[in-house]
Amino acid sequence: MTSLSLWQQLYSAVSASTLEPLVHPLLTEQGITLYCKRDDLLHPRLSGNKWRKLKYPLRQALTEHAAGILSFGGAYSNHLHALAAAGQALNLPTVGIVRGEASSHNPTLTDVRHWGMKIEFVNRQQYRRRQDSDWLAELAHRYSGYMLLPEGGSCLLALPGVAELWQELPPHVEVVLPVASGGTIAGLLSARPVGAKVRGYAVLKGDPWLAQEIVNLYPAAAQDKHWQLIYEHHGGGYAKCRSGDKQAIAQLATELQLPLEPIYSGKALLGLFKDIAAGQFQRDSTLVFLHTGGLQGARSPSG
Ligand SMILES: Cc1ncc(COP(=O)(O)O)c(C=O)c1O
C-alpha cells in the first residue's frame, strides 16, 4: 500500500466527532445552551485539534515525497505526540526538537520514541530560536528533504483541516476554544460562516502578540469583528495553573462528566464558566466548546 493510500485510510477512519449537550446549574440559571464538540474522541492517538491541523501537512509531505517531518515542542507536547503517531501510521520518519533535558522521561516521550520519532533535546535558550532562519536552515541542511513544521503544527497548511470543522456544526453558534500557537483558531476564522462567532481563550500570556500571530496565519482575521481573544484566564502562563483553579477544573470535570486537563481544555472551559457567571453572555446564547484533546499530556510521570 502506498503512503498516500495509508493517509486516505487514516482520513476515512476519522469520522465526525460528537456534539454533546452539557448540563450545569449555571447554564440553566443564565439561560445558556452549551455543547461540547468532542474532538478529544476523534482518534485514540490523533485526537483533538491535532488531526485537524496535521492532516493536510501530512498529505503534502507524502505527495512531495518528503524524507520526513521535523517539528518542535515541549517534553509533554501533544503536537509531537500526534505527529509521531501519524509518522508511524504513514511510514514517514519524524524528528522532534524538544525543549528539555536529555535525561527527561515521561509517558509522552516514551510513546513518541516507541513510535519511531527521533528526539533532539535543546535547552530553553536554543528553543527560543525555533523561528530563526539561520537555525531552521541548519536543521534543513542536517535533515535534508524533511518538511519543517512550526511548533504546534500551526502553519498555513493546517488551516483547511480545521476549517472543515464547521461542516460538523449547527449554524449561528459561537465556538469557544483554547488558544496557544493560534493555528486552530486561525483555521476556524478562515471559514467562519456568516452568523457564527469565535471566542478564544489564551492559555498563555499572549497579550498583545497572540492576536498578531493569528492574523499572520490568516490576514483577513484583522477585519473580522466576529471573534475575540480573552487574555484574562491564562492562570499565570503556559502550563501554569493556580491550585484553586486546578480544583475548580476538577470539580467542573465531575459536574459536567467531561475529561479535562489543566493546560488547555480545563483552563479555557473554566475561563468560559467564569465569564458566564459574570453575565457576559446574553440569555438564549448557543455556545459550542471545542474540546481540543490533550489528555495524553496530563498522564502522571509514572503512568
Ligand atoms: C490540547 C491542545 N489544545 C489546544 C491547543 C492550542 O491550539 P493552537 O496551538 O492551535 O492555538 C493545543 C496546542 O496545539 C493543544 O495541544
The ligand as a Gaussian input file, in Angstrom:
#p B3LYP/6-31G(d) Opt

LIG

0 1
 C       -4.740000      20.027000      23.520000
 C       -4.489000      21.333000      22.878000
 N       -5.484000      22.214000      22.829000
 C       -5.322000      23.424000      22.284000
 C       -4.112000      23.796000      21.725000
 C       -3.989000      25.152000      21.147000
 O       -4.073000      25.115000      19.762000
 P       -3.267000      26.159000      18.896000
 O       -1.801000      25.951000      19.227000
 O       -3.592000      25.817000      17.502000
 O       -3.709000      27.523000      19.304000
 C       -3.050000      22.884000      21.737000
 C       -1.754000      23.209000      21.112000
 O       -1.606000      22.981000      19.928000
 C       -3.226000      21.629000      22.338000
 O       -2.244000      20.712000      22.406000

